[in-house]
Amino acid sequence: KALFSPSEWKLLLNAPQWIYAALTAAERGSIATRRNEAKALQKFLASYKTNSPLVKEIIAGQDEADDKVKGSLKDAEKTLAQVGTLLDRKAGGDEGDAVRDFLKEAGEAIAGATREALIGDRLSRKEEEALASIEAALKATEADKERRKKTAQAKAERDARHARELKARAEA
């Protein structure tokens, strides 16, 4: 939490609500459906288990989050892309990916509530598209994680090579 400014922290706290907004904007259901989805999000937040200190703080801080955020799917995508960029800049690889996984699973829990209540065992096309756009906005795909891992490895190799060069110069 200390890594983030108050506005950045508020953005992270509101991210689960933006996931909810994205899915409800994509699949405009009845009031009862939206109520089931909101309950699913609350249940998910209450039961989510993680070793990530950042995710734990986000969950613990949900009483400070906005109760409802409003916007279109595009608004949610834009905001979640900001979350993804913020995680890249300040949270680092493993912690950032833990938050991304947490948010992705929150979306799946919300979509699952609709699926269970209405249409059986599969997601609607709109929900699948919304989940894919959420994942892309957050940069949460396996390819993104692999790219971040390779970038970190390359940086570590450059740093080690630079340290060896400095040591060799000092010895010479």
C-alpha positions as CSV (number, residue, x, y, z in Angstrom):
1,K,0.0,0.0,0.0
2,A,2.9,2.3,0.8
3,L,4.1,2.0,-2.8
4,F,1.0,3.7,-4.2
5,S,-0.3,7.3,-4.0
6,P,-3.8,7.7,-2.5
7,S,-5.4,8.0,-5.9
8,E,-3.5,4.9,-7.2
9,W,-4.6,3.0,-4.1
10,K,-8.2,4.0,-4.7
11,L,-7.9,2.7,-8.2
12,L,-6.7,-0.7,-7.0
13,L,-9.4,-0.8,-4.3
14,N,-12.1,-0.1,-6.9
15,A,-10.7,-2.7,-9.4
16,P,-13.1,-5.5,-8.3
17,Q,-16.0,-3.1,-8.7
18,W,-14.8,-2.2,-12.2
19,I,-14.7,-6.0,-13.0
20,Y,-18.3,-6.2,-11.8
21,A,-19.2,-3.1,-13.9
22,A,-17.6,-4.6,-17.0
23,L,-19.5,-7.8,-16.7
24,T,-22.9,-6.2,-16.0
25,A,-22.4,-3.7,-18.9
26,A,-21.6,-6.6,-21.2
27,E,-24.5,-8.8,-20.2
28,R,-27.4,-6.5,-19.2
29,G,-29.4,-8.8,-17.0
30,S,-32.3,-8.2,-14.7
31,I,-32.0,-6.5,-11.3
32,A,-32.2,-9.9,-9.7
33,T,-29.3,-11.1,-11.9
34,R,-27.2,-8.1,-11.0
35,R,-28.0,-8.7,-7.3
36,N,-26.8,-12.3,-7.7
37,E,-23.6,-11.1,-9.3
38,A,-23.0,-8.5,-6.6
39,K,-23.5,-11.2,-3.9
40,A,-21.1,-13.5,-5.8
41,L,-18.4,-10.7,-5.8
42,Q,-18.9,-10.2,-2.1
43,K,-18.7,-13.9,-1.4
44,F,-15.6,-14.2,-3.6
45,L,-13.9,-11.3,-1.7
46,A,-14.8,-12.9,1.7
47,S,-13.5,-16.3,0.8
48,Y,-10.4,-15.6,-1.4
49,K,-7.2,-17.1,-0.1
50,T,-3.9,-15.7,-1.1
51,N,-0.3,-15.4,0.0
52,S,0.1,-12.0,-1.7
53,P,0.3,-9.1,0.8
54,L,-1.0,-6.7,-1.8
55,V,-4.1,-8.8,-2.6
56,K,-4.7,-9.2,1.2
57,E,-4.6,-5.4,1.6
58,I,-6.9,-4.9,-1.4
59,I,-9.4,-7.3,0.1
60,A,-9.1,-5.8,3.6
61,G,-9.6,-2.3,2.2
62,Q,-12.8,-3.0,0.4
63,D,-14.8,-1.0,3.0
64,E,-12.9,2.0,1.6
65,A,-13.8,1.2,-2.1
66,D,-16.6,2.8,-3.9
67,D,-19.8,0.8,-3.5
68,K,-20.7,1.1,-7.1
69,V,-18.8,2.4,-10.0
70,K,-20.7,3.1,-13.2
71,G,-19.6,3.1,-16.8
72,S,-19.7,1.2,-20.0
73,L,-17.6,-1.8,-20.9
74,K,-15.2,0.6,-22.6
75,D,-14.9,2.7,-19.4
76,A,-14.2,-0.4,-17.4
77,E,-11.6,-1.6,-20.0
78,K,-9.9,1.8,-19.8
79,T,-9.8,1.8,-16.0
80,L,-8.6,-1.8,-15.8
81,A,-5.8,-1.0,-18.4
82,Q,-4.7,1.8,-16.0
83,V,-4.7,-0.8,-13.2
84,G,-2.6,-3.1,-15.3
85,T,-0.1,-0.3,-16.1
86,L,0.0,0.7,-12.5
87,L,0.8,-2.9,-11.5
88,D,3.6,-3.0,-14.1
89,R,5.1,0.2,-12.8
90,K,4.8,-0.3,-9.1
91,A,3.9,-3.8,-8.0
92,G,6.5,-6.0,-9.8
93,G,6.1,-9.3,-11.4
94,D,4.8,-11.8,-8.8
95,E,2.8,-9.3,-6.8
96,G,1.3,-7.7,-9.9
97,D,0.4,-11.1,-11.4
98,A,-1.2,-12.1,-8.0
99,V,-3.4,-9.0,-8.3
100,R,-4.2,-9.8,-11.9
101,D,-5.1,-13.4,-11.1
102,F,-7.3,-12.2,-8.2
103,L,-9.2,-9.8,-10.4
104,K,-9.5,-12.4,-13.2
105,E,-10.9,-14.9,-10.7
106,A,-13.3,-12.2,-9.4
107,G,-14.6,-11.8,-12.9
108,E,-15.1,-15.6,-13.3
109,A,-17.0,-15.7,-10.0
110,I,-19.3,-12.9,-11.1
111,A,-19.9,-14.6,-14.5
112,G,-20.4,-17.9,-12.7
113,A,-23.2,-16.4,-10.6
114,T,-25.2,-15.6,-13.7
115,R,-24.4,-18.9,-15.3
116,E,-25.7,-20.8,-12.3
117,A,-28.8,-18.7,-11.9
118,L,-29.9,-18.6,-15.4
119,I,-28.4,-20.7,-18.1
120,G,-26.8,-23.7,-16.7
121,D,-23.1,-24.5,-17.1
122,R,-21.7,-22.3,-19.7
123,L,-20.9,-18.6,-20.1
124,S,-22.7,-16.5,-22.6
125,R,-20.7,-15.2,-25.6
126,K,-20.9,-11.6,-24.2
127,E,-19.5,-12.8,-20.8
128,E,-16.7,-14.7,-22.5
129,E,-15.9,-11.6,-24.5
130,A,-16.0,-9.3,-21.5
131,L,-13.7,-11.7,-19.5
132,A,-11.3,-11.7,-22.4
133,S,-11.3,-7.9,-22.6
134,I,-10.8,-7.7,-18.8
135,E,-7.8,-10.1,-19.1
136,A,-6.3,-8.1,-22.0
137,A,-6.8,-4.8,-20.2
138,L,-5.1,-6.1,-17.1
139,K,-2.4,-7.8,-19.1
140,A,-3.2,-11.0,-17.3
141,T,-2.7,-13.5,-20.0
142,E,-0.1,-16.3,-19.8
143,A,1.8,-14.7,-22.7
144,D,2.0,-11.4,-20.7
145,K,3.3,-13.2,-17.6
146,E,5.9,-15.1,-19.7
147,R,7.0,-11.8,-21.3
148,R,7.4,-10.2,-17.8
149,K,9.3,-13.2,-16.6
150,K,11.7,-13.0,-19.6
151,T,12.1,-9.3,-19.2
152,A,13.1,-9.7,-15.6
153,Q,15.5,-12.5,-16.4
154,A,17.1,-10.4,-19.2
155,K,17.5,-7.5,-16.8
156,A,19.1,-9.8,-14.1
157,E,21.5,-11.1,-16.8
158,R,22.4,-7.6,-17.9
159,D,23.0,-6.5,-14.3
160,A,25.2,-9.5,-13.6
161,R,27.2,-8.9,-16.7
162,H,27.7,-5.3,-15.8
163,A,28.8,-6.2,-12.3
164,R,31.3,-8.7,-13.8
165,E,32.6,-6.0,-16.1
166,L,33.0,-3.5,-13.3
167,K,34.8,-6.1,-11.2
168,A,37.2,-7.0,-14.1
169,R,38.0,-3.3,-14.6
170,A,38.6,-2.8,-11.0
171,E,41.0,-5.8,-10.9
172,A,42.8,-4.6,-14.0
